[in-house]
Amino acid sequence: MLTLGLTSVNECYQYMRRPEDGAAVTIANPQTKEFQICRVSLLPGLLKAMANARATPLPIKLFEVSDVVHKDATADVGVRNTRHCAALHCSTVSSFEAVHGLADHLMQMLGAKDVTIQPSADPAFFPGRQANVLSAGKLVGTFGVVHPEVLKRFVPLNKTAPVTGMEFVPLYQKDLHLSRYLHLIEPLSHYPLIRDAQGVVMSLPPIINSRHSQITLNTTNVLLEVTAVDEGKAHIMLNQVLAGFSLYCKHQFTVEPVLVQYEGGREVLCPDLSPRTVECSVSRINRSIGIDQPAPEMAKALTRMLLKAEGVGEDTIKVEVPVTRSDILHPCDVMEDVAIAYGYDNIHKQAPTTLCTAKQDPACDECEPKCGGGQGLCGVCRAA
């Protein structure tokens, strides 16, 4: 098969766990981050092809014979093309012996002389399950079992094969739970990703986490990540989850903040667990509910609703709203808590001071048929 000759820096080095050696030819004005450099290895392309072929029954056997490009100061154009050969074997029983036999057969077919095998230390392969191939004392190749961290470049939860950006939306369009959220990222030219320090994808918000960040019974450190199209709602959700989750921390009710950097230079330290303050009129609360409580008793009643309150003067109470009470947005919400704490059954019931008999305005008798007929023609159904 033939894979693309251009690739990204992450795919060539970071995803392969290989350090950047400066040998790659960089594209001066790349149109996308996926095509930043000329490839220096065929293995990343084969791994991407394997991910695309995950629906193919195992075993999957791929190979490619193509050029790679390296910088070369002795060449006229400063670079040189080298013909490479790469092969990949993917199966439930793939073993080091299988690829070892393939390398031996390839050397025999090429007529290589004085072939020897020596231990290798390529970080892209599993330690102790890799080797260098030398011909007449010259390094001509490397083979081994691909490292699990390389394979876990991005494996979503409940999936067993890596997924590329182009595959992501089609893959989850048939998912009953996640398909309803795909419209949030489908129009974007770049998808948001959260990676760890090694560059492995942890999450693709706001759709799904990767298997790499899946919580197990042995997990001790947890990063709580909340994404939303409304920043205010995201902070509310984060605070709610933290308030409940921190109960089970080793040091109860303690969290480590994270500095979130937005485009444009804005920085926000999350979470913000400081309480809000709401000032309410005691006389208005009493008048609206129909009770008669002084400020100290009203403040004491609010403590039963998990609200810290104190009287400020004869007609004002100051209420501290914790992050666990995101439902309190206005003094009217405090008024409701006062009524609940006082007890609805304890409120004295009395007839309203103003009595009236309601009836339909005669003008509506003429307006209703016209409006109803027009709405019916537009396909609007009248609610009974």
C-alpha positions in Angstrom: 0.0 0.0 0.0 1.0 3.7 -0.3 0.6 6.2 2.6 1.0 9.9 2.5 4.5 11.3 2.3 3.7 14.3 4.6 2.9 13.9 8.2 2.8 15.9 11.5 5.5 16.4 14.0 3.3 14.7 16.7 2.6 11.6 14.6 6.3 11.2 13.6 7.9 11.8 17.0 5.6 12.4 19.9 3.1 9.6 19.2 5.9 7.2 18.4 7.6 8.1 21.7 10.7 9.2 19.7 12.7 12.4 20.5 12.9 15.0 17.8 16.3 14.7 16.1 16.1 17.5 13.7 16.4 15.2 10.7 12.9 15.9 9.3 12.4 18.3 6.4 9.9 21.0 7.6 7.3 22.4 5.3 7.6 26.2 5.2 3.9 27.1 5.1 1.8 24.1 6.0 -1.9 24.3 5.3 -2.8 22.1 8.2 -1.1 20.7 11.3 -1.4 17.2 9.9 1.1 17.9 7.1 4.0 19.8 8.7 7.0 17.6 7.8 8.2 15.0 5.3 8.0 11.6 6.8 11.2 10.0 8.2 9.6 6.6 8.9 6.9 4.5 7.3 5.6 3.1 10.5 3.3 6.0 11.5 1.5 5.7 8.2 1.0 2.0 8.5 -0.4 2.4 12.1 -2.9 5.0 10.8 -3.9 2.6 8.0 -4.4 -0.2 10.5 -6.7 2.1 12.6 -8.7 2.9 9.4 -9.0 -0.9 8.7 -10.3 -1.8 12.2 -13.5 -3.3 10.6 -11.4 -5.7 8.6 -11.2 -9.2 10.2 -8.0 -10.1 11.9 -5.2 -10.7 11.1 -4.3 -7.5 9.3 -1.1 -7.7 7.3 0.2 -4.5 5.7 3.5 -3.5 4.0 4.8 -0.5 2.1 7.9 0.2 0.0 8.3 3.9 -0.4 10.7 6.8 0.1 11.4 8.7 3.3 13.2 12.1 3.4 16.1 13.2 5.6 18.2 16.4 5.8 21.6 15.9 4.2 24.1 18.8 4.0 26.2 16.9 1.4 23.3 16.7 -1.1 22.9 19.3 -3.7 19.4 20.2 -2.5 20.1 19.7 1.2 17.9 16.6 1.5 18.0 12.9 0.4 15.4 10.4 -0.4 15.9 6.9 0.9 13.9 3.8 -0.1 12.5 2.0 2.9 10.4 -1.1 3.5 8.0 -1.5 6.4 5.6 -4.3 7.3 3.0 -4.5 10.1 1.2 -7.6 11.5 -1.9 -7.1 13.7 -3.7 -10.0 15.3 -4.9 -11.3 18.6 -1.9 -13.6 18.7 0.8 -11.3 17.2 4.2 -12.2 18.5 7.8 -11.1 18.3 8.7 -14.4 16.6 6.3 -13.7 13.7 8.0 -10.4 12.8 11.4 -11.8 13.5 10.7 -14.5 10.9 9.5 -11.9 8.4 12.7 -9.9 8.9 14.9 -13.0 8.4 13.0 -13.9 5.2 13.3 -10.3 3.9 17.1 -10.3 4.4 17.4 -13.6 2.6 15.3 -12.4 -0.4 17.4 -9.2 -0.6 20.7 -11.2 -0.6 22.0 -9.4 2.5 25.4 -10.6 3.7 26.6 -11.2 7.2 23.3 -10.5 8.8 23.3 -10.2 12.6 20.6 -9.4 15.2 21.4 -7.1 18.1 19.2 -5.7 21.0 17.6 -2.4 20.2 16.4 0.5 22.4 13.8 2.2 20.1 11.1 3.8 22.4 8.5 3.0 19.7 8.8 -0.7 20.5 8.2 -2.7 23.7 11.4 -3.1 25.8 13.0 -6.5 25.4 10.8 -7.3 22.4 12.8 -5.5 19.7 16.0 -5.8 17.8 18.3 -4.1 15.2 19.2 -5.8 12.0 22.8 -5.3 10.8 24.3 -6.3 7.5 28.1 -6.4 7.3 28.1 -4.4 10.6 25.8 -1.6 9.2 22.4 -0.9 10.7 19.8 -1.7 8.0 16.6 -2.0 10.0 14.6 -2.5 13.3 11.7 -4.7 14.2 9.8 -5.5 17.3 6.4 -5.3 19.1 4.9 -1.8 19.0 4.7 -0.2 22.4 1.2 0.0 24.0 1.5 3.7 24.4 2.0 4.1 20.7 -1.1 2.1 20.0 -3.1 4.1 22.5 -2.6 7.3 20.6 -6.4 7.7 20.8 -8.6 4.9 21.8 -12.1 6.0 22.8 -14.0 4.3 25.7 -15.6 1.0 24.7 -13.4 0.9 21.5 -10.3 -1.2 21.0 -8.6 0.5 18.0 -7.2 4.0 17.5 -9.5 6.5 15.8 -8.4 9.5 13.6 -10.2 12.8 13.4 -11.8 12.0 10.1 -13.2 8.8 11.4 -14.6 10.1 14.7 -17.9 11.7 13.6 -18.9 8.8 11.2 -18.1 6.3 14.0 -20.4 7.8 16.5 -23.3 9.0 14.3 -25.0 5.7 15.0 -24.4 5.8 18.7 -27.7 6.3 20.5 -26.2 8.3 23.4 -23.3 10.3 21.8 -24.8 11.1 18.4 -27.0 13.9 19.8 -23.8 15.9 20.8 -21.9 15.5 17.5 -23.4 18.7 16.1 -21.3 20.7 18.7 -18.0 19.8 17.0 -18.9 18.5 13.5 -18.7 22.0 11.8 -15.3 22.7 13.4 -12.1 22.6 11.3 -10.2 21.4 14.3 -11.5 19.3 17.2 -10.6 20.2 20.8 -8.3 17.7 22.5 -6.9 17.2 26.0 -3.5 15.5 26.1 -1.3 14.4 28.9 2.4 15.2 29.3 3.3 12.4 26.9 1.0 13.7 24.2 -1.5 10.8 24.5 -5.1 12.0 24.0 -7.2 11.9 27.2 -10.4 13.4 26.0 -12.2 14.8 23.1 -14.6 17.2 24.7 -17.5 17.5 24.9 -18.1 14.0 23.4 -16.1 11.3 25.0 -13.0 10.4 27.0 -10.3 8.0 25.8 -9.5 4.6 27.2 -6.2 6.0 28.3 -8.0 8.2 31.0 -10.5 5.6 32.1 -11.0 5.4 35.9 -10.3 2.0 37.5 -10.5 0.7 41.0 -6.7 1.5 41.4 -7.1 5.2 40.3 -5.8 7.6 43.0 -5.5 10.9 41.1 -8.5 12.3 39.2 -8.7 15.3 36.9 -12.3 16.7 36.8 -12.8 18.3 33.4 -16.0 20.0 32.4 -16.6 21.5 28.9 -19.7 23.4 27.7 -20.7 26.0 25.2 -21.8 28.2 28.2 -18.9 29.1 30.5 -21.1 30.0 33.4 -22.9 26.6 33.3 -19.5 24.9 33.0 -18.4 26.5 36.3 -21.6 25.6 38.0 -21.3 21.9 37.0 -17.6 21.8 38.0 -18.4 23.1 41.4 -21.3 20.7 41.9 -19.2 17.7 41.0 -16.3 18.8 43.1 -18.4 19.4 46.2 -19.7 15.9 46.1 -16.5 14.2 44.8 -14.1 15.8 47.3 -15.9 14.1 50.2 -14.1 10.9 49.1 -10.6 12.4 48.8 -7.8 11.4 51.1 -7.9 14.9 52.6 -11.6 15.7 52.5 -12.9 18.7 50.7 -9.5 19.6 49.2 -8.9 20.1 45.5 -6.0 21.3 43.4 -6.8 24.3 41.1 -5.9 24.4 37.4 -5.1 27.5 35.4 -7.1 27.6 32.2 -5.7 29.7 29.4 -8.1 30.9 26.7 -7.3 32.3 23.3 -6.5 36.0 23.5 -4.5 35.7 26.7 -7.4 35.4 29.2 -6.6 33.2 32.2 -9.1 31.7 34.7 -8.1 29.8 37.8 -10.5 26.9 38.3 -12.4 26.1 40.4 -13.7 29.2 42.0 -15.3 28.0 45.3 -15.8 31.3 46.9 -19.4 31.9 48.2 -21.7 34.5 46.8 -23.4 37.1 48.9 -27.1 38.1 48.5 -28.8 40.8 50.6 -32.5 40.6 51.1 -35.2 42.8 52.6 -36.8 41.3 55.7 -40.0 43.3 55.3 -40.4 42.3 51.7 -40.0 38.6 52.6 -42.5 38.8 55.4 -45.0 40.7 53.3 -44.7 38.3 50.3 -45.0 35.1 52.3 -47.5 36.4 54.9 -45.4 35.9 58.1 -43.8 38.2 60.7 -40.3 37.2 61.6 -37.5 39.5 62.8 -34.1 39.4 61.0 -32.3 37.2 63.7 -35.0 34.5 63.5 -35.1 34.6 59.7 -31.3 34.2 59.6 -31.5 31.3 62.0 -34.2 29.6 59.9 -32.0 29.9 56.8 -29.2 27.9 58.5 -31.5 24.9 58.4 -31.5 25.3 54.6 -27.6 25.1 54.6 -27.3 28.9 54.1 -25.2 31.0 56.3 -27.1 34.2 57.1 -26.8 37.1 59.5 -28.9 40.2 60.2 -27.6 43.5 59.0 -29.8 46.1 60.6 -33.5 45.7 61.3 -34.6 45.2 57.7 -31.7 43.4 56.0 -30.2 40.0 56.1 -27.0 39.0 54.4 -26.9 35.5 53.0 -23.8 33.6 51.9 -24.6 31.2 49.0 -22.2 28.2 48.8 -21.3 26.6 45.5 -23.7 23.7 46.3 -26.7 26.0 46.0 -26.5 27.1 42.4 -30.3 27.3 42.3 -30.2 30.5 44.3 -29.9 33.3 41.7 -32.0 36.1 43.2 -33.4 37.3 46.6 -36.7 35.6 45.6 -35.0 32.3 45.8 -33.9 33.1 49.4 -37.5 34.0 50.1 -38.6 30.5 49.0 -36.1 28.9 51.4 -37.4 31.1 54.2 -41.0 29.9 53.5 -39.8 26.2 53.4 -37.9 26.6 56.7 -40.9 28.4 58.3 -43.2 25.6 57.1 -45.9 26.1 54.5 -48.5 24.6 56.9 -47.6 27.2 59.5 -48.4 30.2 57.3 -51.7 31.8 58.3 -54.2 31.4 55.5 -56.4 34.4 54.7 -58.5 35.6 51.8 -57.0 38.2 49.5 -58.0 41.8 50.3 -59.0 42.4 46.7 -61.8 40.2 45.2 -62.8 40.2 41.5 -64.7 37.9 39.1 -62.7 37.2 35.9 -64.3 36.8 32.5 -63.1 36.8 28.9 -62.8 40.2 27.1 -65.5 40.5 24.5 -62.9 41.7 22.0 -61.3 38.2 22.2 -64.5 36.7 20.8 -63.7 38.3 17.4 -59.9 37.9 17.6 -59.7 34.3 18.6 -61.3 32.7 15.4 -59.1 34.8 13.1 -55.9 34.1 15.0 -56.8 30.4 15.5 -57.6 29.9 11.8 -54.3 31.5 10.7 -52.2 29.4 13.1 -54.0 26.3 12.0 -53.1 27.0 8.4 -49.5 27.3 9.5 -49.6 23.8 11.0 -49.8 24.9 14.7 -51.9 22.7 17.0 -53.9 24.4 19.7 -53.2 23.2 23.2 -56.4 22.1 25.0 
